[in-house]
Amino acid sequence: MSRAEATAGGTGAIWSRLATRIESAVDRIAGSSAASLILIALVALLSFLPGLATLPPVDRDEPRFAQATHQMVETGNYLDIRLQEQTRYKKPIGIYWLQSIAVWMTGTGPDAPIGVYRLPSMIGAILAACLTWWLAMAFGRPRVALLAGLLMASTVLLGVEARLAKTDAVLLATILVAHGALARAWLSTSTERNLKLAAIFWTALGASILIKGPVGLAAIAGPLILLSVVGGSFRWFKQLAPLPGLVWMLVVVAPWFVAIGIASKGAFFQEAVGKDLIGKVVSVQESHGAPPGAYLLLMFFTFWPVAAYFSAGISWIMDRFRQPVILYAVASVIPFWLAVEATPTKLPHYVLPLYPLMAIATAAALDGGGVRTRGWFARFAASGAALFPFALAIAAAVIAFLLGEAVPVLGIVVLLAATLVGLVSARLFALSPIASSIVAVLAAIITYLGIFGMVLPGYQQTRISENLARAGHAALTCPSPRFASAGFAEPSLVLLAGTDTLLTEGSGAANFLAAGDCRAAFVEKRQLQSFNERAEDLGMIVDEASVVRGYALNGGRMLDLHVFVPRSATP
């Protein structure tokens, strides 16, 4: 044997031992429910925490939710939902109540930093990862459950939603509670009422309605109907006490819906159902349109790093429909997936309720030796854990250059470290897909530390609203300044500058400055002419306190915003 062959053999033995040790550790942890849940929760926390408090409000939906909660806390009105003077009747009350509780428990008050408003989402995302384990445990396979929980905790889409102060991470947790109860009822050989499961199931559905209307019901309808058709009977569903359970669900949701219906004179239902829900089903809203198949393509990014293992195991999954865990996952995923693919309005998070079921199917394929490790596609899949952080590292440097920012060296170093860990995952892929997936989860944790914790928070050019609010306060010495903005109308500015911030155009900004003391106006350069002409008509002399330059993510262009104050207000 040559020295090269001996070296190769020794290296191969090292990799084999590493794979064996990782699999052994997975088996030991899977044997303990407590250890499994602790590990999943820890991985989820490490994945979701970076950037939670340091990323700026992400326009447009997040600051709309946070600002509406801000106004609830500010006014003490926890029934109605308003964004400045306008009603916001797109979603029910649930997430606003949870965000209000987060503000109250942290003692920060309505001016709480955005990280406080994000706490329900992060907690919901951690619960979703743990509930993925609980759902998988219904099928009696602890190693599958552990792998599924870890995989779900590491996905990009859940990590993004964990960092946004909106509905979807919390909604996912409620849906998974309902899934866990439904799966246990379906797997049971009894048809007698199980009041414990029924209470869990119908309460979770009620909570999902309070969070995001009928989406939770739609996610559960697929497995309920298809599994009953496959089994030839709906009798198994009797365990969940359909009639009393439905009454209980209505008891959970009816008080607020009745109250808001009366208070809004029916406007809530017209807006939430007629415009928001049905409008998205029948037409493209807010330019969020895409052709059918878009979610399939997006999956390789939003379901990273799990998508590679899911794709490599899809043949095994398709061949095993008769396995209860696979049948339940397929019955849950396919109808909902087809429905959202057919919907004209498409947003990446619409498929989030399906990812835990796909993670469970992927874990079953890993556990059953069904992940293909040979061929060109397998080699490509194996590289996924390394390619994504490497691409992010390149993008981080390029974006910094384009924005004129300092290169985020530390963040790029962390992303390159994640790339190296991803290469270890790729090396283990052929030896042990299970070991490879565990290392991929580690690569994901490091990736999120680099991109969310270091790179993105450092881009000052994207923090236009923060920089404007700071510049406005610096331009005025009075205790309660008011602001107007002409040409920049993002809701994050209202959240950061104050509820009474006026979003207007150039002449309106001039009128605003002339109407009272302790005021500043932010005027985008395209609005300067109308602003100056109106100021001249009013005989008002203004001083330019500063200029804020930044990149608007919505619209994708650089903006120059001039901060003006009346001459008498200049410090």
N, C-alpha and C positions, 0 to 999 in steps of 0.2 A: 504493500500500500504506500502510495506517495504521500509526501508531507501535506500537499494540498487536499488529498482525499481524507487524510486523518483529521485535518483541521475542519473540513466540511462536516465530517462525521461527528466531531466533538461539538461543533456549533449546533448541528441538528439535535443532538442529545440535550443540549441546554434549552433549546426552544421547546422540545418535547416535555422536559421536566417542568418548565414554566407553565405550559398548557395544562399539564396534569395537576399542578398545585392550584391553579386558578379554578379548575373544575372541582377539585376537592373542597376548596373553600366555599364555592357555591353550594355544594351538597350539604356541608356542615351548617351554613347559615339557613338554607332552605328548610332544614329540619326543625327550626325554631320559628314559630310565628312572630314572637316578639323581636328576635334578631332580624328577621326579614323586614318587618315594618320599620324598625329603627334605621336599617341600612337604606331602605328606599327613601324614607323621609330625609335622611342626611344627604343623600345624593341629590334629591330634589332641592333642598335648601341651598346646597353648594351651586347647583345649576341656576337657580332663580335669583339668588341674592345679589350678585354683582350688577351694579347699575340701577338697582331698585330706587335708591334715593338720589343718585347722581345724574341719571339721564333726565333731560328736560322734558316737560310735557310734550307729548307727541300729537301734533295736530292731525285730524281735527276731532275725532270722536272722543279721545281720552279727556282733553280739557273741557269738553262739553259735559261729560258725566261729572267730572270733579267740580266744575263751576256750579252745576245744578245742586250738588250736595253742599257745596260751600254756602249757597244761598239758603238752603234748608236750615243749616246750622246757624246761619246769620240771622234769619228771621224767626226761627222756631216753628215754621210751618212744615211739618213732616208728611203732609197729605198731598199737596200739589207739587208739581215738578216744573220749575221755571229756569230759563236761561236769560238773564237780565229781565226784561219786561215781557219776553215772549214765553208762551207755554212750550214745554218740551215733552210731547206725548208720544214719543217713538217706542219707548220701553216702559214696562211696569216699574213699580217702586222698589223692588227688592234690593238691587245693588246700591241704591241711594241710602237706604236704611243701613246696610252693612258698612258703607263708607262713613256714614254719620257716627256709627258705633266706634269705628276706628279712630275718628277725630276725638270723640268723647273719651275713649279709653286712654289715648295718648296725652290728653290734656292740652292739645296744641291749639284748639279753637279753629274757627273757620279759615284762618290764614295759614293753616297747616301746610307744610311742604308737600309736594306731589307724592313723595314716598309714602306718606301716611294714607293718602287716598288709594294707593296701590296695595295696601296691606291685605284687603279682602281677596284680591286677585291672587296674590302670592300664596296665601293660606289655602285658597280654593285649588290652586295648581298642585300644591303639596298633597292635599287631600285626594286630588284626582289620581296622582301617582300611587298613593297607598290604596285607594279604592280599586284601582286596576288589579292590584294584588288580591284584594278581597273578592272581586268578581271572578278572577281566575281560580281562586281557592274553592269556589263552588264545584269545580270539576275534579277536585281531589288530587291535584298535581302540584305539590309545593314548589318544585324546582321551576316549573312553568310559570307559576304565580310570581316567584321572586324575579325571574328574568323579565317577565312582562312589566312588572312595576319599575324595575331599573331602566328598562328601555324607554318606557313612557316618560319617566322623569328626565331623560336626556334629550327629548325631541326639541327641535327648534321651535315649532309652532306653540307648544305648551309653554316654553320658556319666554317667548315673546308675549303671549297673553298674560303670563304671570307678572309681567312688568308694565301692564297697561291697566289703568283704573277704569275698567269697563266690565261687561257682563260675562264674557265667555269662559273664563277659567272657573268661576263659581258655578255657572250653568253646567259645565262638564262634571263637576263634583256631584251635583244633584242627579244628573242623568245616570252616573255610574252607581249611585246608591240604588236607584230604581232598577237598573240592570242586575245588580247583585241579588236583589229580592226576586226579580222575575226569573232569573236563571235557576235559583234554588227551588222555586215552585215548579218549574218545568222539569227539573231533574228528579223531583220527588215522586215516589210511587203512590203517594196518597192523594186523594181528592178532597180530604177534609179541610175545613178552614184553618189556616195558620194565621192567627191574629197578629202575631209578632211580625211576620213577613208582610202581611197586609198593611199594617201601620207604617212600616218602613217604606213600602212601595208607594202608597198613596200620599204620604207626607212629602216624600221626595218629589213626586210629580207636582204637588201643590207648590212646593218651594220653587221648582223650575219654572212654573207659570208666573210666579211673582218676580222671577229674575228676567225671563225673556219670553213670556207668552207661551204659545203652543209648540215651541221648538222641541222641548223635552218630550211632549206627547208624540210628536212625529218620530223622534229617535227610538221610542219604545214600540211604536205601532208595528214596525217591520218585523222584529222577532216574534211579537205576540201573534200576529196574523199568520206569518209563514210557518212558524213551528206548529201552530194548530192545524194548518192545512196539511203539512207533512205528516203529522201524527194522526190526522183524521178526526180530531175532536178538540173542542175548546174546554173540555171538562177539567183539565189540569189547572186552568185559570181560576177555578172555583176556590182554590186555596187562598187566593188574594182577595176574597170577599168583594166581588165587583160592585154590587149595588151599595152596600154600606161604605165601601172604600171610596166610591165616587162621591157619595154624600159628604164624607169626611174631607175629601179634597176640595169640594166646594166650600165647606166651612172654613178651610184654611185660606182660600183665595177671595171669597166673596166680600168680606168686610171692606177691604180696600177698594176693590173694583166697584162696589156699589157706591161707596163714598166718593170716589173720584168721578164716577158717572154723574152723580148728583151735582158735585161741585163744578164740574166742567160742562154741565148740561149736554152730556153726550159727546163732547168734542174729543175726549181722550180716545174713545173707540173709533171715531171717524179717522183720527190721525194715526193711531197705532195699528189698527186693522186695515182700514180702507186705503191709507196712503203708504205706510211703511211696509206692512207684511204683504198685502196683495199687490202693491205697486212693485215690489222687488220680484214677485213671482211672474208677473205678466210683462214687465219692461225693465230696461236697464236704468238704474238709478245712480246718480252722482258719478257717472262715467266709469262705473265698475262693471263693465261688460267684458265677456270673453266667450269664445266658442266652446261647445262641448268637448271634453277631453282636457280642458285646462287644468283641472285638479289632478289628473293623472301625471301631467308634466310637472306641476308644482310639487307633487309628493316627494320627489327626489331632493328637494330643498327643505320643505316644511317638515318632512318626516325624517330628516337626517338626525342621527346616523342609522336609524332603524330601517330606512327604505332599502338599503343595500341587502340586508339579511332577509327582509320580506320578499324582495324581488328574487333573490337566489333560492328562496324556499317556496315560491308560489306554485310550482308544479306539485310538490309534495302536499301542499295545502289543498289544491284542487282535486287531488286523488283521494282525499280522506274526508269527504263530506259527511260520512256516516259517524265519524267521531263526534261525540256531543260537543266538545269544545270548539271544533271547527264548524260544525253545523250552526251552533249559536252565533259564532262570529260572522259567518257568511250571511245568515238570515238578518243580522243586524246591520251589516255594512252595505250590501248590494242595493237594497231598495232606497236607502237614504242617499247613497252615492249617486245613483241614477237620477234621483229627484233634484239634487243640487247641481248636477251637471246640466240638467235640462232647464234650470232656472236662468233667465237672462242676466240678472244681477249676480255677480260672482265676487266674493271676497275670500281670501285664503282661509279664514277661521271657520267658514261654514262646514268644513269637513272635520273639524276638531273632535266632535263627538264620536267619530268613527275610529280615530287613531288608537284608543285603548283596546278596542276589539282587534284591530290589525296587529297591535303589539302582542296581544295574547296569542293570536294565530302564529305570529313570527316566533314567539317563545316556544310554542308547541313544535314547530318545525325544527328549531334548534335542539330541543330536548329529544326529538325523535330521530335525529340524524338526517333530517330532510333538507338541509341547506346545501345546495350544489356548490362544490368546491373546485370543479374542473371546467375548463372552457374559457373562452375570452370574456364572457359576461361575468363569470365568477371572479376572474382576475380584476375586472373593472370594479365589481362590487367590493372586493377586498380593499381597493385603494380609496374607497369613499371616505373613510375616517381620516385620511391624511389630506386628501384633495381639498376638502372644504376649508379647514383652517389655513391651508397654504394659500388658497384663493383669497381668503379674507385678509391675510397678511399683505398680499400684493395690493388689494383694493384699498387697504388702510393707507398705504404709502401714496398711491395714486391720488386718492381723494384729498389727502392733506396737501399735496402739491397743487391740485386744481383749486383748492380753496385758499391757498396761500397760508396754510397753517404750518406749525412746526410738526415734523414727522413724529408720530407717537412711537418712539423707539421701544419703550418698555412693553407697550401693548403688542407690537410686532414680534418682539422676542418671545413673549408668552404664546402668541399664535404659532410661531415656529416651533416652540416646545410642544404644543398640541399636535403639530404636524409630525414630529418625531414619535410621539406616542401613537399617533394614527398609523405610522409605518410599522410599529410593533404589532398593532392590531392586524394589519395586512399580512405580516409574516406569520401570524398565528392562524390565519383564516383557514388554510388548507389542513393544518394539524388539528384544530379544534375550533369550529365556529362559535361555540359557547365562550371559550376563553377569548376569542377575538372580539366578540360582542361586549364582553365586560371591559376589555381594554378600550374599546370604542367609546363606551360610556365615560371612562376616565378622560379620553381625548375631548369629549364634548364638554365636560366640566371645565377643563383648562381653556378650551376655545371660548366659552361664555365669559370666563374671567377676563380674557384678553379683549374680546370685542365689546361686550357690554360694560365691563368694569373699568376698562382703560382707554380703548380707542374712541368709542363713540362719545363718552362724556367730555373728551378733550377737544372736540371740534367746536370752537367758540363761534364760528361763522353760522352755525345752525341754531344758535340760541338767540334769535332775533328778539323774541318777546321778553326774555330775561334781560337782555341788554337794553332794550327800550325802557322797560320799567325802572331799571337802575339809573339810566341816563335822565329820565324824567324826575326822579326823586333828587338826583344830584343837582338838577337845574333849579329846584325850588327849595326854599328854606322853611316854608309854612308846614304846619303839622298834618294837614289832611288834603294833600294835593289831588286834583282831578285831571284826567287825561282824555284826549281825543286822538284818534288815528285816522289819517286819510290815505287810502291806498294800501293799507295792511290791515286785514280784518280777521286775523286768525283768532279762534276762541282762547288760545293759550294766553294771548295778551290780556283778555278780560280777566282770566284767572289770576294772572300775576300782577296786573296793574290796578285792578279793582273792579267790582261789579258795575259801577256807574261809568266805566270807560265808554266813551262814545265812538262808535265805528261809523265813519262818515266819508265825505269826499273833501276836496280842497277848500271850497267856499264854506262848507259846514264847519271845518276846523277853525277857520278864521272867525266865524260867528261864535263858536264855542269860546275862543279866547277872549272875545270882547264882552261875553255875557257875565263874567265874574272874576273874582280874584283866585289866586293859588291854582293856576291852570297851566298846562303845557300841552302842546300839540305835536304829534309825530306825523310828518308829511313826507310821503314817498315822492321821489323826484318828478314823476309824471303828474303829480297833483300840485306841483309848486306854482305853476302859472295861475291856476284858478285860486289858490290860496293867497298869493301875493296881490292879485287883482282885487279880491274881496277885502283884504286887509287895507288896501289903499282906499277903497270906497268907504270903509268904516273910519278912516283917518287914524288907524291904529299902527303904532310903531312896534315892531317885534325884533327880538334878538335871537340869533341862532346859537343855542347853547352847545350843541354838539351834533355830530352826524354818526348814525349807527349803520354800519354796512354788514350785510349778512346774506346767507343763501337760503331762500325760501324752498323748503322741501316740497310744499304744494305749489306747483307751478314750475319748479325747477329752474330758478333764475336768481341772479344776484340783485339785491335791492339796496338802495341808498335812502335812508330815512332821516330827515332833518328834524331836530328837536327845537321847537320854537317856544319862546315865552314872551309875554308882553314886556316892554322895556322896564316898566315899573316893578316887575317881578324878578328881574335879574339879580342874583346874589351879589 
